[in-house]
Amino acid sequence: MSRLRMLAATATVAATALITAAGVSLASPDATTATAAVAAPQATSGGVKTAYFTQWGIYANAFYPKNLITTGAGAKLDFLNYAFANIDPVNHTCFMANKAASQDENNPNAGDGAGDAFADYGKSYGADISVDGVGDVWNQPIQGNFNQLKKLKAKLPNLKILISIGGWTYSKYFSDAASTDAKRKAFVSSCVNMFLKGDLPVIDGFGGPGTAAGIFDGVDLDWEYPGSPNGHVGNHYSAADKQNFTLLLAEFRAQLDAYGSQTGKRYYLTAATPAGQDKIATIETDKIGQYLDYNNVMTYDMHGGWEATGPTNFQDPLYTAPNDPSNPIPPGQGKYSVDSAVKAWTTGDPAYGIPGGFPANKLTIGYPFYYRGWKGVPATDNGKYQTATGPADGHALSGNVPGVSFYKELTGFVDNPSATHFDDATKSSWFYSNGTFWSGDNAQSIKAKADYQHCNGLAGAMMYSLEALDPGVTLFNNVVDSVNADTAGCSGPPTTPPTTPPTTPPTTPPTTPPTTPPTTPPTTPPTTPPTTPPTTPPGTATPWAPNTTYATGALVSYDGVTYKCIQGHTSLVGWEPPNVPALWGRV
């Protein structure tokens, strides 16, 4: 599974960025998989909200950091992931360049040496598109998106901004960078130096030591995919990636903590991970949770125009339908769904050798802001599970790629009630008119997924990506409102609780950590809780304190702001309410 694929644009090469269609199928278990859901926790509301801001979205789509202010989206986010940084093809370190990536999906070197330092810190922003209404001047140390993100943080001090490394086109050299302890240390150090300490290379007169310091609050790793041949053509991978990915996360966690001890600040580590069992199977699901703050599962691109003649299907079904016509994914009998991906991560899937054990309260569901579709589809059952003559026609702002279009390019179609349909078995929406079928989200399917998140104790939502939205950021607001809303009751397809509980329950660190764990894993509760911690019942706002047990619904005050506990826990130093939006929501 992959996101929309990107071509980084530079000032000298192009003023647009092209996005190409995914061509990889995902695996998911079918309804009969033995590792079904455990009993759902008490229904709740709230959750963390993460969205991706793409480097190239400032070109043809004219989506600037200022848009997060004018649309109100920035104030509703907890994390903004800036995508994507690349890996040097020779040194296997973080680096900067001005070179466009190839959009040829069959080019094994498509992303080699590519980057857009111009967009990052060289582009001059005029007052009309600047976050604070002040244009850039000639002698600034940095310009571009990075300087705008700095201004965005000044206006939205609670927003955490992460640098996202990798993505579909830039994952080729992850395997090399993670292959040995020395290489992991060098890679991580280079990324910390460049993006957290802000030591940007001087390019076209911009950059220099410390010029980007204070912009980024952590790192998001988007390795597509460890140990798997299903990434971009030419990607390096090996069986050793499975353990090396865990060790790479451990190294990031250790170096982020070490730098945080110098600055007095906590730095975040997240990852965008696959939703298909064939790819989850090459990740140590029971070990990486201790290093990650959040695991953003890419629960989309499950079907699309690469299945050129159909049958049509849903790109992000919540559940698997009994009559889903797609082929099972070997070596198991699984098919595609959000639910099967979540279960594989948390409770495991023996058919694919997946142990599960990832903490549910650190796992988010991915929401696409684009659609996948077909044309030449007969009207039988309004196009659902029907043949097609080919992928639907593409549109300019999403790269004129057949089979994929942004939400804003399909307004009048996907928001037209007469073309809108809902599949109750999969809790998926689809849109059909005059032989064209599009699959993606609307308010109804988004609410179903947010309810599922609440009922399964998941962390929240990840959204990809902001430049695909209309001026009213309709889908974004649908996701935020649904995540914030109460879930009245929990239901789903019949489930059979596993006979053996997960090896690693969601709130317990793995019993066997990787061979080189960080000195202090910061996001995992201690194995020995505080002696007789005070308990604060819900209903009374009291000052937040560490080493205190808070029940779901408890109210606390911190820095003059009242917060409501979203998920019961025992607090630790560093878990102050503004720092852990998965645990606390503003009242």
N, C-alpha and C positions, 0 to 999 in steps of 0.2 A: 504494500500500500504506500502511496506517496501523495504528497500534497500537489497542488498545482506547481509545476516546475518553472523555474525562473531563468531568464537571461538577464544578467546584470548589465545595466546600461551605463555608459560613460559619456562625458561631455564631448569627447572627440569622435566617438563611434556612433552613438545613437541617442535620441531623446525619448525613446520609449523602451519598455521592457516587455519581452514576450513571454507568455506563459504557455507551456505545452501540456498536453493531456497525459494523465497517468495511464500506464498500460500494464498494471500488475494486479492480479487478483489476490484477495485475502482469504485466509481460512478462518472459519468459525465453527463451533460445534453445533450439531443439530439439536432438536428438542429432546432427543433421547440420551444426550450425553450424561454420564453418571455423575459428573462433578457439577451438579446444579447448585442453585443458590442456597446458602444457609438462611435460616429464618431472618426476615428483614428486621432491622432495628426500628425503633419508634420513629414515625414520620416526623419530619422536621422542616426547616426552611433555611435559606441562606447558603453561602458557599463562596469559594474564591472565584474570581473572574480574571482570566488571562486572555490577552489578544495579541496577535502578531501585527507589527507594523513593518511592511516590506520596504527595504532600501530603495527599490526601483519604483515604488508607488507614487513618487513625487513627479514622475515624468508624464506620460500620457494621461494617467488618472488624476494627476494634480491633487494627490492626498498628502498633505503636509502635516507635521506635528501640530500646527495651529488648528487643524480640523478637529483634533481631540478636545480643544477648548470650545470652538464654535458649535460643535454638535453636542457638547456635554458628555461625550463618551469617556474622556479621560478621568473625570471625577467619579465615574462608576466602576473603574478598573482597579484591581489590586496590582496586577503585573502587566507590563507592556514589553513584549519580546521583540527586539530589533533584529530583523533577518536580512541577510545572513553574512557571517564572516566565513572566510575560506581558510584552507590549510595549505601551506607552502608545499609544492610538489617535490621539492628537493630536500629541504630541511625538516619538513613535517612539523612546522610550528605555525602559530598565528602570524599573519602577515597582511600587508596592504598592497594594492596595485590598482592601476587603471587599465583594465583590459576586459573586453566583453566576453562573456561565456558563449559558447556555441549553443544554438538551439536544436542542433541535430541530435536526436535521441539515439542515433546509431554511432555517434562519435564517442569513442571510449575516453577521449581527452577533452571532453566538452568544457569542464570547469578548470582545467589545469592552468594555474597562474592567473586566474580571473579575479576581478574585484572591481569595486567602484569607489575608490577613495575620494573621487570628486563629489559624489553624492554624500558620502560620509562626512567629510570635513573641508571640501574645497568649493562647493557651490555657494554663490553669493545669494542670500535671501534679501529680497526687497521688503520694505516696511509693510506692504500689502499682504504678504504671506508669512510674515514673521509672527511668532507666538506672542510677543509683547508689543508688536506694532513698530518696532525699531529695526531699521534695515542694517545690514552688515556694512562695515567700513574696511578700507583697504589693509589696515595694519593689524587686524585681529589675528590671534594665533591660530584659531580654527574658525571655519564657517560651516556651512552645510547642515546636514541633519543632526550631527552631534551637538553643534552649538544650539540648535533649536530644541533638542532634547534637554539640554541644560536649562534653557529658559522654561521649558515645560515643567521640569521638576521644581523650579522656583515658584510656579503658580500652583502646582499640585504636589506638595511635599510628602504626601502619603503614598504617592504612586511609586512603585518599584520598577526600574527599567533594567532589563537583562539583555546582554548580548547573546544572540543565538548563533551558534557555530554549526555549519554543515548544511543541512537541507538536501533536497534531491540531487542537485547538481554538484554540490561541494562536499560530498561524503566519501569521495574516492580514497583519500589518504588517512582516514581515521584508523584503519587497521594498522597501518605503518606507525602512526604516531603513538598508538597504544601497545605496541608489540613488546617492548621491554621496559623495565623499571626506569632506566636512564632516559629513554625516549619519552616516556610518560611525564617524567619530571621536567624535561626540557620543553615539551609541548605546553603543559599546564603553566609553567613559569612564563613562557612567552605570551600566553593569553592574559594572564594576570597582569603582567607588565604593560601590555598594550592597552587593555580595555579597563582595568581597574585603577592601576597606577597612572594610566593615561599617557604612556610614552609612545606617542604616535610617530612613525617615520615622517620626515619632512618631505612632502610631495607638493610640487608647484608652489612652494613658499609657505605652506600651511603644515602645522603639526609641530612636533618637538617634544622634549621631555616634560611630562606632567600636563600637557595641554588638554587632555581629555579626562583628567582626574575628577572623580566625583560624579561622573555622568551615570555610570553603570553600577547597579546594586548586586550584580552577580552574573552567572553564566547559565545559559540554556544550551544543552547539547542535543543536536538533531542528527544523529548518526543513522543513516538509512542504507543498510541495516547491519548490525554486528553479525558476523558469521553467516551471512545469507547472500546467495547469488541473485536475489530479486531486487537489488537496487539498480542504479543507473548502469548502463553498459560500460564496462571497463573498471567498475569499482573493485578495489582490492578487498579480499575477505579471506578468512581462514577459520578453521575450527577453534583456534586459540582465542579468537575474538570473544567467545562466550565468557571466559574468565577475565580476559583483558579489559572488557568493557567495565566490569565490576571494579577492577583495579584502577582503571582510569577515573571512574567516579570517586573512588577512595582518594586518589591523588588530588583531584580538584577540591574535594571537601577539606583535605588536610591543608592545602595551600591557601584556600579561601579563609579558613579559620586562622591560619598563621598571619595572614595580612590583616584580618579583622582584629587580631590582638594588638596590632600596631596602631590601627586607626580608631579602635573602640567601636567598631561597627560590625554588624552581622551581615555576611554576604550569602546570597541565595544560590542554590544549585537545583536546576530542574532539567528534565529531559523530555523530548518529544519521542514517543515510542510507538512501535507498530501495534496493529489490532488483529493481525492474522496469526493463527497458531503456528504456521510454518516459520514465521519470523520471531514470534515470542519464544518459540522453542530454543532459540539460540541465544537467549538472555537468561541470566541467573535471577529469575523472578523472586526467589526467596532470600536474596542477599543484597540487592541494590537499594532496597528501601531505607536502609539506615543512613545512606549518604544523600538521598534526594529530599528536597523539601516538597516537590510535587512531581508526579509522573503524568504528563499530558499525553494521553493515548489518542492517536490519530484515527478516530473512529469514523472514517469517511473514505471515499474512493473505493468502496467495496464492489461496485459495478460501474460500468461506464462505456464510452464509445469505442474502447479497444475491443469490446465484444460487438463487433460492427453490425452483425446481422441479428443481434438479439440472442435470446429473448430479452426484452426490456426488463429492468429490475431496479431496485432501490440502491442508491449509493451509500445510505447510512441507516439501514433498518435497525430498530431497537431490538426486535426479536426475529428469530428465523420462522418463516411460514412453513407449514406442513407441505404446501404445494409449490414451494420455491423450485423453479425448474433448473437452477444452476447445478453444475456438477460438484460432487463432494471434493474436498481438498485432501489429497493423500498426505500422510498415510492413514488418516482417520476418515470419518464420514461427516465431518463438520462442514457447515456452510457459513455464510456471512451474517454477522449481527453484532451490535454494540454489546448486548448481554453476554454473548459467548466470549467476547474479548475481555470483558470485565471479569468474568468467571475464571478465564484462563490465568489472568494476572493474580487474582486474589485467592481462589480456592484450587486452581490447577486444572489440568486436562490430561489425564493419563494417556489418552490416545495419541497425544503429540509429545509425551514425555515432559510435560510442563508441571513443575511442582507447585505453582501458585505461591502463596505466602507474601505477596506484596500488600502493604497496609492499605486498606480501602480508603482510609481518610486522608491519603496522600495522592489519590488517583482521580484525575479529571476526565470528563467526556469531551471529545472534540466535536465542534460544530462548524460545518463549512458554510461560508458565505457565497458559495458558487453552486452551480447546478451541472448535472451531467445528463446528457440526453441523446435521443435517436430521432431520425426522421423516417418517413415511409412506413409508419406504424398503423396497422389496421385499427378500426374503432372498437373492436371486440373488447369488452370489459374496460372501456376507456383507455385502451393501450397497454394495460398491465400484463406483463409476462407474454408479450406478443413479439412476433418477428419484426425486423426493421430492414430498410434498404441501406442504412449507413448511419454514422454519427450525425447528430443534429448540426445545423450550420452554426459556425462560431461567430463571434462578434469582435470588433476591433479592440476594445479596451482590455479584453482578456486574451488578446494575441491572435485573433482570427483562427483559433484552433478548433477543428471540428469536434463536437461532442461536449464542449464545456463553455459556460458563460457565467459572468458575474450576475449577482442579484440585480444590480442597477441596470444591466442590459436587458433584463427580462421583465421589468415592471410593465404592467399591462397584460402580462401572461401569467406569471406565477402568483400574482395578487388578484387575479380575476376569478371570482367565485364560480363562474360557469366552467372554468377549466380546471378547478381544484378538486382533488379527490383524496380520500384518506383510507388507508388499509388498516383495519383494526387488528389483524393478526400480527403485523410487524410494527404497528404504530408509526407508519411512514406516510408522508404526504407525497403526492405526485400531481403532475399538471399535464393535461392533454388537450390538444386542439388541432384539428385539420391535419392529422397524421404526424404531429410532432409531440414527443413525450419528453418531459424534463423531470428529473428526480432531485429532490433537495428538501430543505426545511421551510416550514412556515410556523405560525404561532402554535398550531395544534401539535405538530410533531415535536417542536421544541419543548412545549410544556410536558409532553409525555416523557421526554428524556430527563428533564429537570426533576420530575416526580420520581423517576427511577433513581436518579442520583441521591435524592433525599432518602428514599426507602432502603437504599443499599449502603448508606453511610459513606458515600463518596465525597471527595473534596469540593468539587464544583465544576466549572466550565472552562474550556479552552476554545478560542475562536480564531479561525483562519479564513481570510485576513481582511484587514480594515478597508483597504482601497476598493474592495468589491462592493461596498455598501452604497446605497442611495444617500442623498443629502440628509434625509431624516433618520439615517442609521436604523432602519426598521428592524432588520433581523437582530442586530446587536441589542436593541432595546427589548425585543422579544426574549432573548436569552437572559439578560439581566433581570427583567421582571419575573420571569419564570423561576430563576434560581432564587430570587428573593422571596417569592410567594410561598405560602404554606402549602404543604401536601396533605390533603384531608385524610387520605387512606392509602394503603399500599396494596397493590395487586399486580398480577403478572401471570404468565403461563404456569401451569402446574409444575412444581419443583420437588425434587427429592433431596433432602439434606444429605450431605456426604456421610458415610459411615465413619470415616476417620477425619478428625478436624485437620485444618491446614497445618503443615509443619511449623509455619511461622504465623501465629495469629497477628492481626493487623497492628496491634499496639505493642507487640513484643519484638525486640531486635532479634535477628537471626542467631541461632545458637552457634553456628559455625561461620564466623566472618571470613572475608577473603584473607589471603596470607599477609597482605600489608594494609590493615585498616588504618584510618586516620587516628591520631592520638585521642581525640575526643569527638565521637560522632555527635553532632549538635542537635539533630532533629529527632532523635529516638529517646523516649522516656527512659530514665534510669531503671536498671533491673531491681534496685532496692529503693522503694519510695521513701519520702521523708517520714520520720517517725511521728506518728499521730498528727497528720496534717489537719489544720482546721478546715471545716467544711462550711461553705457559704451556700445557703439555700437560695433558690430562685425567688425573685420578688423584691429584694432589697439591694439597692445600688451601694456597694461598699468600695473603698479604694482597692484597686488591683494589687495583689501581692504574690511573690513567688512562693513555691512550695505550699500551695493552697489547692485543695480539691474543689473544683467548680462543677456543678451539675448543669445539664442542658437547661437553658432559660435563665441562668443566674445573671444578674446585672452588676456591672462594676463601673467605676469611674477611673479614667486615666488621662492625665493632662487636660482635665476639664471636659472630657468627652465621655459619654455613657456608652457602654458596649454590652451586648447580650451574648451569652455563651451559646454557640451553635452546636458544640459537641463536648460532652463531659470529659474532663481531663484533670490532671494535677499539673499546675503551672510550674515553670522553671524560669530561671533568669535567662533573658533573651526571648522569652515567649510573651512579651508585652503585647497587649491587644492590637496595636497598629502593625506589629510584626508578623502576626499569625492570623490572617484573615479567614483561614479555614476553621479556626476555633472561635473567633469573635466577630460579630457584626455590629456596626454602629446603630444606635437606636435613634 
